[in-house]
Amino acid sequence: MLALGVIATLSVHFGCVTSKPEMAWVRTDGQRIVDDPALLQQGKTDIAFCHANLDAGAADEAARQCMAQKG
């Protein structure tokens, strides 16, 4: 019984380690960029300019500051 409990506990912890949380940039004015093609293009431009592609990994402090200036 103890062995089953240990195996169950470890499998839950390993599942948590492998899952990656979804991250996204949000606008400071709360508008959704996917609803507006112009905002979507501006967002893509800002992400490229700031080197802030979250799919490539966590953004560094310079990327965060740049994106904050872009709004």
URKAUR-V392834 format. One record per backbone hydrogen bond with DSSP energy under -1.0 kcal/mol. CO is the residue of the C=O (numbers start at 0). NH is the residue of the N-H. If there is no record, write none. Layout:
CO_NH, CO_NH
This chain:
0_4, 1_5, 2_6, 3_7, 4_8, 5_9, 6_10, 7_11, 8_12, 9_13, 10_14, 11_15, 12_16, 13_17, 26_29, 32_35, 35_39, 36_40, 37_41, 38_42, 39_43, 40_44, 41_45, 42_46, 43_47, 44_48, 45_49, 46_51, 52_55, 59_63, 60_64, 61_65, 62_66, 63_67, 64_68, 65_69, 66_70, 70_27
